[in-house]
Amino acid sequence: RALRTGFVWSRDDREIAFGKDTGGNEQHDIYVIDVESGAVRQLTNDPAAEEHAAEFSPDDQWLLVNTNKRLPETPDRPGQLNLWKTKRDGTEYLPLTRHAFPAFAVGRPKDGTKIAYVTNEDPTDLKNRDGYIVSPEGGAPRKALSVRKGSQDTFGGWHPDSRRIAVTSDASGQNRAGILDLETGEIRWLSPEGVEEHALRFSKSGALLACIRNHESSVTPVVYDVATGTARTLKLPEGFAVGAQFFDDDRKLLVTYSTDVTRASLVAYDLAADTYETLLEPEYGPIDRSVFVNAKHVYYPTFDGKQVPALLYTPKDIAAGEKLPAIVHVHGGPTGQWFRGFDPFAQFLADRGFVVIEPNIRGSTGYGVEFRDAALKDWGGADLEDVAAAAKYLRTLPYVDADKLVEAVLQAGRQAQDRLASAPIRSEGSCYFPEPARSPA
């Protein structure tokens, strides 16, 4: 099964805490591996709870954990995802927060005096997200970030001064990155309005802030000068970046990066030279990389005149007059997004002579709040019309056989079947890849 949790290093770099489940049940327990010897020991064991390692304390004596363990005062009631802490040897396990909605740990600043996390305390708006601060000893949390009611406001990394913290908010209608001063409560926005960006982490000196920009399905790092607010884009091809971390005394940025035609690799970007080198090369086995094709980001019209973004894959060397079968591949979520990263399924189909369109139908992320929320209380309505419009668009392409169209849906079980059964699409077949059902009512 896929690893659905992360890992964290101890402050002394001697151990790594990580999550491991049993048989893919996603009820992770926490294990610790000794870096030098490779010995592994199990730190927690709760078959009824998921546990995710978040951060070691500055003195390495405690581990911050996200878990839905049952609270000690209500052992007969299921737990909610909250912040807990456990001794490094597992002898004590204490709750730090007690929220009714999931809480997600961000971590401590350099001085170690507080913990940042994100949750929602508004039962009237389940989309709302706010940022909170709590003492490492627990107690009453303080709401520190709330741009407006209903907005999704989250924390990034701490500034080295322990007073400022990077933030992301969609209050303007698009996710923007900024810096929050916890003493004054003021937010200094860095991202221009209308540009989708997420704040990540500061450099060791605090002079730079790394962010991720999402533009037309290409996700690339952007580095801001904290003093001037000047943005610097990196000279990377269109692709998909995961994370961005400064190293080598802030001279380089470490990024996991993939493109349409390259699998994910670990890249070191030299900020002074504006060049990058691959530290960990991806493997392709016996596959000739020259068979891979670049996707094209396109927009196509839908039933109400709006334009729907999509990625279009076409086989190489299409002969004049040739007519090819085509597939509409719909992502799951139901929110979600197709990216300009390496897609082995689309590459396989294109190599076999299929035209593939991956539409980011309404309800998708990456194109603003209005577009993301456009399918709420209408799942299987306008969004499905967007799928039908993708099929209609394919029929306009001169190299597509209009009688050989298939829909492939990555969606939640029964909902996918219901949607396909009522789909206003004329096609030769359909299939779906089930996910755990998690759609909103």
QUIHUMO-V812287 format. One record per pair of residues at least 12 apart in sequence whose ideal C-beta (glycine too) atoms are under 8 Angstrom apart, sorted by the first residue. I is the first residue (numbers start at 1). J is the second residue. Records with the same first field share a line. If there is no record, write none. Layout:
I = J ; J
This chain:
1 = 21 ; 23 ; 24 ; 26
3 = 19
4 = 21 ; 26 ; 28
5 = 18 ; 19 ; 21 ; 28 ; 50 ; 52 ; 53
6 = 18 ; 19 ; 52 ; 53
7 = 19 ; 53
8 = 53 ; 54 ; 55 ; 56 ; 63
9 = 56
10 = 56 ; 60 ; 88
11 = 56 ; 57 ; 58 ; 59 ; 60
12 = 60
13 = 35
14 = 34 ; 35 ; 36
15 = 32 ; 33 ; 34 ; 35
16 = 32 ; 33 ; 35
17 = 30 ; 31 ; 32 ; 43 ; 53 ; 56 ; 63
18 = 30 ; 31 ; 32 ; 33 ; 53
19 = 31 ; 50 ; 51 ; 52 ; 53
21 = 50
22 = 47
26 = 50
27 = 46 ; 47 ; 48 ; 49 ; 50
28 = 50 ; 51 ; 52
29 = 42 ; 43 ; 44 ; 45 ; 46 ; 51
30 = 42 ; 43 ; 44 ; 51 ; 52 ; 53 ; 63 ; 65 ; 86
31 = 43
32 = 88
43 = 63 ; 86 ; 90
44 = 65 ; 86 ; 90 ; 93
46 = 67 ; 69
48 = 70
49 = 67 ; 68 ; 69 ; 70 ; 79
50 = 67 ; 68 ; 81
51 = 65 ; 66 ; 67 ; 69
52 = 65 ; 66 ; 67
53 = 65
54 = 66 ; 83 ; 105 ; 107
55 = 105 ; 107 ; 108
56 = 88
57 = 85 ; 108 ; 112 ; 136
58 = 108 ; 112
60 = 88
61 = 87 ; 88
62 = 85 ; 86 ; 87 ; 88 ; 136
63 = 85 ; 86 ; 87 ; 88
64 = 83 ; 84 ; 85 ; 96 ; 105 ; 107 ; 108 ; 115
65 = 83 ; 84 ; 85 ; 86 ; 105
66 = 81 ; 82 ; 83 ; 84 ; 103 ; 104 ; 105
67 = 79 ; 81 ; 82 ; 84
68 = 80 ; 81 ; 82
69 = 84 ; 93 ; 95
71 = 95 ; 98
72 = 95
80 = 99 ; 100 ; 101 ; 102 ; 103
81 = 102 ; 103 ; 104
82 = 95 ; 96 ; 97 ; 98 ; 99 ; 102 ; 103
83 = 95 ; 96 ; 97 ; 103 ; 105 ; 115 ; 117 ; 134
84 = 96
85 = 136
94 = 138
95 = 138
96 = 115 ; 134 ; 136 ; 138
97 = 117 ; 119 ; 132 ; 134 ; 138 ; 141
99 = 119 ; 121
100 = 121 ; 123
101 = 119 ; 120 ; 121 ; 123 ; 126
102 = 119 ; 120
103 = 117 ; 118 ; 119 ; 132
104 = 117 ; 118 ; 119
105 = 117
106 = 118 ; 131 ; 155 ; 156 ; 157 ; 165
107 = 158
108 = 136 ; 158
109 = 158 ; 159 ; 160 ; 162 ; 163 ; 165
110 = 158 ; 160 ; 161 ; 162
111 = 162
112 = 136
113 = 135 ; 136 ; 162
114 = 133 ; 134 ; 135 ; 136
115 = 133 ; 134 ; 135 ; 136
116 = 131 ; 132 ; 133 ; 144 ; 155 ; 158 ; 165
117 = 131 ; 132 ; 134 ; 141 ; 155
118 = 130 ; 131 ; 132 ; 153 ; 154 ; 155
119 = 132
121 = 143
122 = 149 ; 150
125 = 149 ; 150
126 = 440
127 = 150 ; 152 ; 373
128 = 149 ; 150 ; 151 ; 152
129 = 151 ; 152 ; 153 ; 154
130 = 143 ; 145 ; 146 ; 153
131 = 143 ; 144 ; 145 ; 146 ; 153 ; 154 ; 155 ; 165 ; 167 ; 180
132 = 144 ; 145
133 = 182
144 = 180 ; 182 ; 185
145 = 167 ; 169 ; 180 ; 187
147 = 169 ; 171 ; 187
148 = 171
151 = 169 ; 170 ; 171
152 = 169 ; 170 ; 175
153 = 167 ; 168 ; 169 ; 170 ; 171
154 = 167 ; 168 ; 169
155 = 167 ; 168
156 = 168 ; 177 ; 198 ; 199 ; 200 ; 201
157 = 199 ; 200 ; 201 ; 202
158 = 202
159 = 179 ; 202 ; 206 ; 226
160 = 202 ; 204 ; 205 ; 206
161 = 206
163 = 181 ; 182 ; 183
164 = 179 ; 180 ; 181 ; 182
165 = 179 ; 180 ; 182
166 = 178 ; 179 ; 180 ; 199 ; 200 ; 201 ; 202 ; 209
167 = 179 ; 180 ; 187 ; 199
168 = 197 ; 198 ; 199
169 = 187
170 = 369
172 = 193
173 = 193 ; 194 ; 368 ; 369 ; 370
174 = 193 ; 194 ; 195 ; 196 ; 368 ; 369
175 = 191 ; 196 ; 197 ; 198 ; 214
176 = 189 ; 190 ; 191 ; 192 ; 193 ; 195 ; 197
177 = 189 ; 190 ; 191 ; 197 ; 198 ; 199 ; 209 ; 211 ; 224
178 = 190 ; 191 ; 199
179 = 199 ; 209 ; 226
188 = 229
190 = 209 ; 211 ; 224 ; 229 ; 231
191 = 211
195 = 213 ; 215
196 = 213 ; 214 ; 215 ; 366 ; 367 ; 368
197 = 211 ; 212 ; 213 ; 214 ; 222
198 = 211 ; 212 ; 214
199 = 211
200 = 212 ; 243 ; 244 ; 245
201 = 244 ; 245 ; 246
202 = 226 ; 246
203 = 246 ; 250
204 = 246 ; 249 ; 250
205 = 250
206 = 226
207 = 225 ; 226 ; 227 ; 250
208 = 223 ; 224 ; 225 ; 226 ; 246 ; 250
209 = 223 ; 224 ; 226
210 = 222 ; 223 ; 224 ; 244 ; 245 ; 246 ; 253
211 = 223 ; 224 ; 244
212 = 241 ; 244
213 = 233
214 = 337 ; 366
216 = 297 ; 309
217 = 297 ; 309 ; 311 ; 337 ; 338 ; 339 ; 340 ; 360 ; 366
218 = 238 ; 239 ; 240 ; 297 ; 339 ; 340
219 = 239 ; 240 ; 241 ; 339 ; 340 ; 341
220 = 233 ; 234 ; 236 ; 238 ; 239 ; 241
221 = 234 ; 236 ; 241 ; 244 ; 253 ; 255 ; 269
222 = 234
223 = 253 ; 271
234 = 253 ; 269 ; 274 ; 276
235 = 274 ; 275 ; 276
236 = 255 ; 257 ; 267 ; 269 ; 276
237 = 259
238 = 259 ; 260 ; 340
239 = 257 ; 258 ; 259 ; 260 ; 262 ; 340 ; 341
240 = 257 ; 258 ; 259 ; 339 ; 340 ; 341 ; 342
241 = 255 ; 256 ; 257
242 = 255 ; 256 ; 257 ; 264
243 = 255 ; 256
247 = 268
248 = 268
250 = 271
251 = 270 ; 271 ; 272
252 = 268 ; 269 ; 270 ; 271
253 = 268 ; 269 ; 271
254 = 266 ; 267 ; 268 ; 269 ; 279
255 = 267 ; 269
258 = 282 ; 341 ; 342
259 = 340 ; 341 ; 342
260 = 292 ; 293 ; 294 ; 295 ; 340 ; 341 ; 342 ; 343
261 = 289 ; 292 ; 293 ; 294 ; 342
262 = 282 ; 289 ; 292 ; 342
263 = 282 ; 283 ; 284 ; 342
264 = 282 ; 341 ; 342
265 = 278 ; 279 ; 280 ; 281 ; 282
266 = 278 ; 279 ; 280
267 = 279
291 = 316 ; 347 ; 351
292 = 347
293 = 313 ; 314 ; 315 ; 316 ; 347 ; 350
295 = 311 ; 312 ; 313 ; 340 ; 343 ; 346 ; 358
296 = 311 ; 312 ; 313 ; 314
297 = 309 ; 310 ; 311 ; 312 ; 340
298 = 310 ; 311 ; 312
300 = 359 ; 389 ; 390 ; 393
301 = 389 ; 393
302 = 385 ; 386 ; 389
303 = 382 ; 385 ; 386 ; 388 ; 389
304 = 382 ; 385
306 = 362
308 = 359 ; 360 ; 361 ; 362 ; 386 ; 389 ; 390
309 = 359 ; 360 ; 364 ; 367
310 = 338 ; 357 ; 358 ; 359 ; 360 ; 390 ; 393
311 = 338 ; 340 ; 346 ; 357 ; 358 ; 360
312 = 355 ; 356 ; 357 ; 358
313 = 343 ; 346 ; 347 ; 349 ; 350 ; 355 ; 356 ; 357 ; 358
314 = 350 ; 355 ; 399
315 = 350 ; 351 ; 353 ; 354 ; 355
316 = 350
318 = 399
322 = 399
323 = 399 ; 400 ; 401 ; 404
324 = 353 ; 354 ; 355 ; 399 ; 400 ; 401 ; 404
325 = 353 ; 354 ; 355 ; 400 ; 401 ; 404 ; 405 ; 406
326 = 354 ; 355 ; 356 ; 357 ; 394 ; 397 ; 400 ; 401 ; 404 ; 405 ; 406
327 = 349 ; 354 ; 355 ; 356 ; 357 ; 405 ; 406 ; 407 ; 408
328 = 357 ; 359 ; 387 ; 390 ; 391 ; 394 ; 405 ; 406 ; 407 ; 408 ; 425 ; 427
329 = 345 ; 346 ; 356 ; 357 ; 358 ; 408 ; 410
330 = 358 ; 359 ; 361 ; 387 ; 407 ; 408 ; 409 ; 410 ; 411
331 = 358 ; 360 ; 364 ; 410
332 = 409 ; 410 ; 411 ; 412 ; 433 ; 435
333 = 363 ; 364 ; 411
334 = 363 ; 375 ; 379 ; 383 ; 411 ; 412 ; 439
335 = 363 ; 364 ; 365 ; 372
336 = 364 ; 365
337 = 360 ; 364 ; 365 ; 366
338 = 358 ; 359 ; 360 ; 364
343 = 358
346 = 358
355 = 394 ; 397 ; 399 ; 400
357 = 390 ; 393 ; 394
359 = 386 ; 387 ; 390
361 = 375 ; 383 ; 386 ; 387 ; 390
362 = 374 ; 375 ; 382 ; 383 ; 386
363 = 375 ; 376 ; 379 ; 383
376 = 440
379 = 415 ; 439 ; 440
380 = 415 ; 418 ; 419 ; 422
384 = 419 ; 422 ; 423 ; 424
385 = 424
387 = 407 ; 423 ; 425
388 = 423 ; 424 ; 425
391 = 405 ; 407 ; 425 ; 426 ; 427
403 = 428
404 = 428
405 = 425 ; 426 ; 427 ; 428
406 = 427 ; 428 ; 429 ; 430 ; 431
407 = 420 ; 423 ; 425 ; 427 ; 429 ; 430 ; 431
408 = 430 ; 431 ; 432 ; 433
409 = 430 ; 431 ; 432 ; 433
410 = 432 ; 433 ; 435
411 = 432 ; 433 ; 434 ; 435
412 = 434 ; 435 ; 436 ; 437 ; 438 ; 439
413 = 434 ; 435 ; 437
414 = 437
415 = 437 ; 439
416 = 432 ; 434
417 = 432
420 = 432
